[in-house]
Amino acid sequence: MRILILSGGWKNFRPVTLTRPLAEIRAGAFTFRERIERLFPGSSIAVLAPDAVAKAYSARTGIAANRLPDGDGQILVLEPNAIYGNSFRKSVEDASPGTRFVSGDETVAMLGNFDKIPEDLKRPDFAEIEVDATVIPAIWDLVNMNGGAISHDFENFFSAMVEGNIHPLGTIYEPSQVYIAPGAELCAGAVLDSRNGPIILAKNSIVRPGAVVEGPCYIGENSIVVSGWIRPACSFGPVCRVGGEIESSVFQSFSNKYHEGFVGHSYIGEWVNLGALTTTSDLKNNYGEIRVDMGEGQIKTGRIKIGSFIGDHAKTGIGALLNSGTFIGVSVNHYGAGLPPKHVPDFSWGGAEGYVDYDIEKAIATAKTVMSRRGLQMLPEEEALLRSIAR
C-alpha cells in the first residue's frame, strides 16, 4: 500500500506543529502516523508539512515528506488528524481506486491513482463509502478527546496482558483492561486503576512506588511515572518523566514534569521541562468558554476545559502559574511569579512583567545540551528549523 498523509489543519495544532508534521502529533497510544502504520504494515508512507519542518522531519526519521510515496500503483490519501481503526482498514481493502471514504460530514480519505500530490480530498466524481473515523479538529479538542482515543487504541491494537516486572505489592484493578509490556515495571505500592478505562504500559516504562495511574492512560516506552496521581485521559510518549497531578494531557516525548503541580487538559511538546510546582488552570471560575490566542487574535474553542499548549524546548521556572488557554511557543523560557499573557511568542525569555527575545545562539546551545543528555544530537536540519522559527 502507498499512503500519503496530508497536512491540512496543521495551524490548529500549534505550537507543537511548528516543529513536526501534523501526522506526528500524539493522540491516544500513538501518533497519527504510527496508528496508520499499524493498520497498514509494510506500507510506503509519505507525509506533507511546511518545507522547513519536512526537511528536519525526514532527516530525523528517514520518512519521505512533501512528495508522493515510493512505489507504483494506487495511493491511499489520508487526513492527518483522524483516528482510524480496523473497520476502516477493512473498508479500504475492499474498495477500488476512485473511492472517497466519508465519516459523517467529513471526507477522511480517498483511494486513487495520482501522478502528483493532491491538495485535498475533494473528488466529487469518486464513489462514496461511509466509514467509522474520528476527526480531531484542533489541539484543544485533542486534549478533551484523548481518553476516547486511548480506549479506541486499546480495543483495536492491544489485548489484556500483564507481563513485565509486577511487584507483589503493586495493585491492578480490572486486569482485563490492562496491557503491561515485557520489560515494563509496576513497583511496590503503585496502583493501576483501569475501572473507568484501559491502561497501557509500553516496553521499559515504570510506575514507581506510591504513584496512582487511572485509565484511560498510555505510558510510552522508557517513560517513568515518578510520583503522584495520573488522572484519566493522559498519554505520555517515549522517555518522559512525570509526577504530581496530571489530567487529560498529552506529553509528546522527551519531556519532564518531575515535581508537584497540576497540569490539566494541556499538550506538552518535546524537550520541555516544567519546573517544580508549575500549575495550569484548565477551567474558568465562571465555567465559561475558553479562548485561545495563537498569535492572530483570540479563537473561540467551544470548550470549557482547556489548559496550556507548550511548544518544543520550552521551560518553566519553579512555581509557574499558567492561565486557562495559555499558548507558550517554541523555546520559551518563562519564570517568576504572576500569570503570563495568554500568548507567549516563540523564543521569548521572561515572565509576567515582560519578555525579551531569547538569544538564538544561547537557545540552540541549551537545546543541544538537553538533547545530549538523552543521547541525541541536534541535526543541522533541526537547527535550521529552529532558526527559521526564531526569525
BAZA-226438 format. One line per 10 residues: number of its first residue (from 1); their letters; for each residue x, y, z of C-alpha. Coordinates in pm, 1 decimal. Layout:
NUM) a) X Y Z | ... .
***
This chain:
1) mrililsggw) 0.0 0.0 0.0 | 119.8 352.7 -83.4 | -2.9 610.9 167.9 | 10.8 989.3 160.6 | -82.6 1180.3 478.0 | -194.2 1538.3 415.5 | -115.9 1844.7 630.4 | -436.6 2048.1 622.0 | -533.2 2198.9 955.1 | -179.3 2198.4 1097.9 .
11) knfrpvtltr) -214.0 2558.6 1215.7 | -484.8 2449.5 1461.5 | -227.2 2229.8 1637.3 | 36.6 2494.1 1702.3 | 277.4 2536.4 1872.8 | 353.5 2163.0 1851.1 | 322.6 2154.9 1469.6 | 579.9 2431.1 1430.0 | 843.1 2160.2 1471.7 | 680.0 1843.4 1330.2 .
21) plaeiragaf) 417.8 1739.8 1074.0 | 59.8 1716.4 1193.4 | 88.1 1343.9 1118.1 | 334.5 1316.0 1409.4 | 105.3 1462.9 1674.9 | 32.2 1215.4 1954.7 | -327.7 1119.7 2033.3 | -413.6 812.7 2237.2 | -139.7 548.7 2228.1 | 15.5 661.8 1900.1 .
31) tfrerierlf) 94.7 949.7 1675.3 | -145.9 975.0 1383.9 | 119.7 824.8 1154.1 | 207.7 540.9 1391.3 | -156.4 435.0 1404.9 | -177.3 429.8 1025.2 | 139.6 218.5 1005.7 | -16.1 -29.0 1248.9 | -324.3 -56.9 1031.7 | -128.6 -94.0 705.7 .
41) pgssiavlap) 203.3 -259.9 797.6 | 473.7 -257.7 534.3 | 323.3 38.3 350.9 | 523.9 308.5 177.8 | 431.1 630.4 359.3 | 492.3 997.0 283.9 | 368.4 1297.6 479.5 | 311.3 1662.5 398.6 | 437.3 1955.1 608.0 | 578.2 2307.5 569.2 .
51) davakaysar) 915.1 2290.6 392.8 | 1149.0 2354.4 687.8 | 952.7 2111.2 903.7 | 960.9 1848.7 628.0 | 1338.9 1872.4 589.3 | 1403.1 1835.7 963.2 | 1149.5 1553.8 990.3 | 1291.9 1348.5 704.9 | 1646.4 1398.9 831.9 | 1548.5 1266.7 1177.1 .
61) tgiaanrlpd) 1313.6 983.4 1076.1 | 1402.7 889.3 717.9 | 1032.6 913.6 627.3 | 950.2 1076.4 294.1 | 796.3 1424.0 311.7 | 640.1 1657.3 55.3 | 648.1 1404.3 -226.2 | 449.3 1104.5 -336.3 | 525.1 778.8 -153.0 | 770.7 542.2 -316.2 .
71) gdgqilvlep) 643.0 267.9 -542.2 | 382.4 229.8 -812.8 | 7.1 196.7 -818.6 | -281.8 336.0 -620.0 | -238.0 571.8 -326.2 | -445.0 597.7 -9.7 | -464.4 967.0 79.6 | -549.3 1036.6 442.7 | -638.3 1328.9 660.5 | -361.7 1371.0 918.1 .
81) naiygnsfrk) -582.0 1438.4 1220.0 | -825.8 1146.7 1212.7 | -839.0 835.4 1431.5 | -871.9 527.0 1210.1 | -934.8 168.7 1321.0 | -964.3 -187.0 1195.4 | -1308.3 -135.2 1041.2 | -1163.6 146.4 827.2 | -878.1 -78.9 715.0 | -1125.4 -345.3 602.8 .
91) svedaspgtr) -1322.6 -85.1 404.9 | -1004.4 23.2 226.6 | -905.9 -334.5 147.6 | -1247.6 -395.6 -12.5 | -1250.8 -68.5 -209.7 | -1143.4 9.6 -565.1 | -947.1 313.3 -688.6 | -1176.9 610.3 -726.2 | -1328.8 586.5 -378.8 | -1384.3 852.8 -113.9 .
101) fvsgdetvam) -1425.8 747.8 249.9 | -1667.7 961.2 447.9 | -1735.4 977.5 821.2 | -2043.5 1186.4 890.0 | -1996.4 1516.5 706.3 | -1621.2 1472.4 671.4 | -1425.6 1311.8 389.3 | -1140.7 1140.2 573.9 | -962.1 952.6 292.8 | -959.3 865.6 -72.9 .
111) lgnfdkiped) -812.5 585.0 -279.2 | -698.2 652.1 -631.5 | -420.6 678.8 -886.7 | -234.8 1009.9 -859.8 | 67.7 1135.8 -1050.9 | 102.4 1448.6 -837.7 | 26.7 1543.8 -478.9 | -346.5 1614.4 -435.3 | -419.5 1934.8 -248.5 | -725.3 1798.3 -69.5 .
121) lkrpdfaeie) -982.7 1519.7 -65.7 | -1242.0 1694.5 -282.7 | -1320.4 1440.5 -552.8 | -1697.4 1456.2 -614.0 | -1663.8 1210.0 -903.1 | -1532.9 938.3 -669.4 | -1764.8 673.9 -529.0 | -1850.9 735.5 -162.4 | -1825.3 485.4 123.4 | -1928.1 555.8 483.5 .
131) vdatvipaiw) -1662.2 459.4 740.7 | -1602.9 497.2 1111.1 | -1328.0 752.1 1178.8 | -1299.9 1034.4 1429.5 | -1162.2 1369.5 1313.7 | -991.3 1587.7 1576.2 | -1024.9 1948.0 1456.3 | -777.5 2128.3 1684.3 | -532.1 2082.5 1968.1 | -788.7 2190.9 2228.9 .
141) dlvnmnggai) -1023.6 1921.6 2100.8 | -745.7 1663.7 2117.5 | -685.8 1701.1 2491.0 | -1060.0 1672.0 2551.4 | -1090.2 1364.5 2324.7 | -771.0 1187.7 2428.1 | -939.1 942.5 2664.8 | -1158.1 815.3 2383.4 | -852.1 781.8 2159.7 | -673.8 566.7 2420.6 .
151) shdfenffsa) -980.1 342.5 2457.1 | -1004.8 314.2 2078.2 | -640.4 211.1 2050.9 | -669.2 -47.9 2326.5 | -968.0 -204.8 2151.4 | -806.9 -203.2 1806.6 | -440.2 -275.5 1875.1 | -397.1 -430.5 2219.9 | -536.1 -710.4 2431.4 | -522.9 -771.6 2804.7 .
161) mvegnihplg) -172.0 -876.0 2902.6 | 7.8 -836.5 3232.6 | 374.4 -919.0 3195.4 | 683.0 -718.6 3283.1 | 802.6 -687.1 3641.2 | 498.7 -670.4 3868.7 | 582.0 -633.7 4236.8 | 358.1 -843.1 4465.0 | 260.8 -523.1 4648.1 | 160.3 -342.6 4331.6 .
171) tiyepsqvyi) -216.6 -315.0 4275.1 | -405.1 -364.0 3949.2 | -778.9 -306.1 3924.6 | -950.7 -480.3 3630.9 | -656.1 -667.8 3471.3 | -879.4 -728.4 3167.9 | -832.2 -359.3 3086.0 | -456.7 -351.6 3133.3 | -167.2 -410.6 2892.8 | 177.4 -424.4 3053.1 .
181) apgaelcaga) 450.5 -497.1 2800.5 | 751.3 -713.9 2874.0 | 1017.7 -500.5 3038.6 | 768.9 -260.9 3198.4 | 768.6 -233.9 3577.7 | 497.8 -179.0 3838.7 | 663.8 -109.1 4172.8 | 550.7 -182.3 4529.1 | 267.9 45.0 4638.3 | 192.3 161.8 4283.9 .
191) vldsrngpii) -169.5 140.7 4165.0 | -317.7 92.8 3818.1 | -690.5 168.4 3831.1 | -848.3 70.8 3499.6 | -1207.4 50.1 3619.0 | -1301.2 350.7 3404.2 | -1075.6 285.9 3109.2 | -775.2 87.1 2984.3 | -414.1 140.2 3086.0 | -122.4 64.1 2853.6 .
201) laknsivrpg) 235.7 43.3 2981.1 | 479.6 19.2 2691.3 | 815.9 -154.4 2695.5 | 1053.9 -44.0 2972.2 | 809.3 204.7 3124.8 | 799.1 229.1 3504.8 | 534.8 326.2 3760.7 | 727.0 397.8 4079.7 | 622.4 328.5 4439.7 | 316.3 516.3 4561.2 .
211) avvegpcyig) 208.6 651.3 4221.4 | -156.0 611.2 4116.5 | -248.7 582.2 3747.9 | -613.2 596.5 3637.2 | -733.4 484.4 3297.2 | -765.5 558.4 3021.0 | -388.5 612.8 3014.2 | -92.2 539.9 2788.1 | 264.9 540.9 2919.9 | 521.2 518.8 2640.0 .
221) ensivvsgwi) 848.7 333.2 2610.2 | 1114.0 425.1 2867.7 | 882.2 673.6 3039.2 | 856.9 690.0 3417.8 | 572.1 792.8 3646.1 | 786.0 910.1 3935.0 | 509.5 1004.9 4181.0 | 163.6 1146.0 4229.8 | -174.5 1096.8 4070.9 | -212.6 1045.9 3697.1 .
231) rpacsfgpvc) -581.1 1107.2 3639.7 | -775.0 980.9 3335.4 | -707.1 1054.1 2968.3 | -330.0 1108.3 2974.8 | -77.0 1000.0 2711.9 | 297.5 1015.6 2764.2 | 526.4 948.7 2470.2 | 868.8 788.1 2492.2 | 1124.4 899.3 2751.6 | 905.1 1127.4 2963.1 .
241) rvggeiessv) 939.3 1176.4 3340.3 | 612.0 1277.8 3503.8 | 484.7 1331.6 3856.4 | 242.1 1540.4 4060.8 | -115.7 1562.6 3932.9 | -189.2 1537.1 3560.9 | -526.0 1503.1 3386.2 | -638.9 1480.5 3021.6 | -298.7 1582.5 2891.3 | -51.4 1468.4 2626.7 .
251) fqsfsnkyhe) 327.5 1480.7 2650.2 | 478.2 1433.6 2303.1 | 811.3 1276.7 2413.0 | 1138.8 1354.8 2592.4 | 966.1 1598.0 2831.3 | 968.9 1628.2 3209.2 | 725.9 1725.1 3480.7 | 916.7 1569.8 3765.1 | 768.7 1756.1 4061.1 | 441.7 1857.8 4225.7 .
261) gfvghsyige) 195.0 2084.3 4049.1 | -117.6 2032.7 3837.5 | -129.2 2002.4 3458.7 | -473.2 1955.0 3304.6 | -617.7 1948.7 2952.0 | -277.9 2051.2 2815.4 | -48.9 1948.6 2532.7 | 323.5 1949.1 2607.9 | 570.4 1928.5 2319.5 | 915.5 1771.1 2305.8 .
271) wvnlgalttt) 1220.0 1859.7 2517.8 | 1003.5 2060.5 2760.2 | 1086.2 2093.4 3128.1 | 818.6 2211.5 3371.7 | 974.1 2344.0 3691.2 | 859.7 2238.6 4038.0 | 502.0 2344.9 4122.2 | 424.0 2456.3 3766.4 | 42.7 2460.9 3756.8 | -205.0 2509.5 3474.7 .
281) sdlknnygei) -560.4 2631.2 3514.6 | -798.1 2440.3 3287.7 | -1135.0 2583.3 3397.1 | -1259.2 2940.2 3434.5 | -1424.8 3038.5 3761.2 | -1749.3 3109.5 3574.7 | -1730.1 2780.7 3376.5 | -1732.6 2987.5 3057.9 | -1591.2 2909.3 2715.4 | -1212.7 2935.9 2698.2 .
291) rvdmgegqik) -1049.2 3123.8 2412.2 | -700.8 3057.7 2274.7 | -463.6 3309.7 2115.7 | -216.9 3154.0 1872.6 | -75.9 3492.2 1779.7 | -350.1 3609.5 1545.1 | -617.9 3705.2 1794.0 | -843.8 3506.9 2019.0 | -1016.9 3193.6 1889.8 | -1343.9 3062.0 2028.6 .
301) tgrikigsfi) -1292.9 2695.5 2114.0 | -1640.5 2590.4 2227.6 | -1470.2 2419.0 2522.6 | -1482.0 2494.0 2894.0 | -1185.8 2267.8 2981.3 | -857.5 2382.9 2828.4 | -516.9 2412.8 2990.8 | -192.7 2517.0 2819.5 | -21.9 2435.4 2490.8 | 356.0 2437.0 2516.6 .
311) gdhaktgiga) 599.4 2415.8 2225.4 | 923.1 2220.7 2195.5 | 1225.8 2321.3 2404.1 | 1018.1 2546.3 2632.7 | 1097.1 2573.3 3003.8 | 904.3 2699.9 3305.6 | 1061.5 2807.5 3633.0 | 958.8 2695.3 3980.3 | 612.0 2796.4 4088.0 | 498.6 2898.8 3738.9 .
321) llnsgtfigv) 123.7 2962.2 3706.2 | -44.5 2936.9 3365.4 | -396.5 3057.0 3293.5 | -661.3 2860.4 3104.0 | -587.1 2857.7 2732.1 | -225.1 2977.1 2758.3 | -9.9 2936.0 2445.0 | 364.7 2910.0 2505.8 | 573.1 2898.8 2190.9 | 888.6 2714.4 2089.7 .
331) svnhygaglp) 1199.8 2772.6 2303.7 | 1027.6 2997.5 2555.4 | 1193.4 3039.6 2894.5 | 918.1 3151.7 3134.7 | 980.8 3216.7 3502.7 | 874.0 3427.2 3800.3 | 550.9 3495.7 3984.1 | 229.1 3607.7 3820.2 | 33.0 3485.2 3521.7 | 190.4 3532.3 3177.0 .
341) pkhvpdfswg) -14.9 3666.7 2885.7 | -234.1 3414.7 2705.1 | 11.6 3413.4 2412.2 | 387.3 3394.6 2468.0 | 570.8 3415.7 2132.4 | 844.4 3175.4 2024.6 | 1193.6 3242.4 2162.8 | 1078.2 3465.8 2447.5 | 1262.8 3498.6 2779.5 | 1098.2 3644.1 3088.6 .
351) gaegyvdydi) 776.7 3640.7 3287.1 | 454.8 3822.1 3370.6 | 639.8 4154.1 3399.3 | 760.7 4130.4 3041.0 | 970.2 3934.6 2793.2 | 1277.6 3990.8 2583.1 | 1397.3 3795.0 2282.1 | 1576.0 3472.1 2373.7 | 1914.6 3491.2 2202.8 | 1904.2 3227.4 1930.4 .
361) ekaiataktv) 2262.7 3112.5 1986.5 | 2203.0 3056.8 2357.4 | 1869.6 2886.4 2288.3 | 2023.9 2641.7 2041.9 | 2318.9 2573.9 2273.2 | 2076.5 2486.2 2555.1 | 1866.2 2267.9 2326.4 | 2175.8 2076.7 2215.4 | 2278.3 2021.7 2576.9 | 1933.4 1893.2 2670.7 .
371) msrrglqmlp) 1923.3 1653.2 2374.8 | 2271.3 1521.5 2450.5 | 2153.0 1421.1 2797.9 | 1927.2 1167.8 2624.6 | 2197.8 1050.0 2385.5 | 2080.3 1250.7 2083.9 | 2244.2 1519.1 1874.0 | 2063.1 1805.3 1705.3 | 2078.7 1762.4 1329.2 | 2169.1 2055.8 1101.1 .
381) eeeallrsia) 1818.1 2048.1 953.2 | 1666.5 2070.7 1303.3 | 1888.7 2365.6 1387.5 | 1786.3 2534.3 1062.7 | 1419.7 2481.0 1154.4 | 1466.6 2645.2 1494.6 | 1644.2 2940.6 1334.3 | 1358.9 2981.1 1085.0 | 1104.6 2987.7 1368.4 | 1309.2 3247.2 1558.5 .
391) r) 1307.6 3496.8 1270.9 .
***
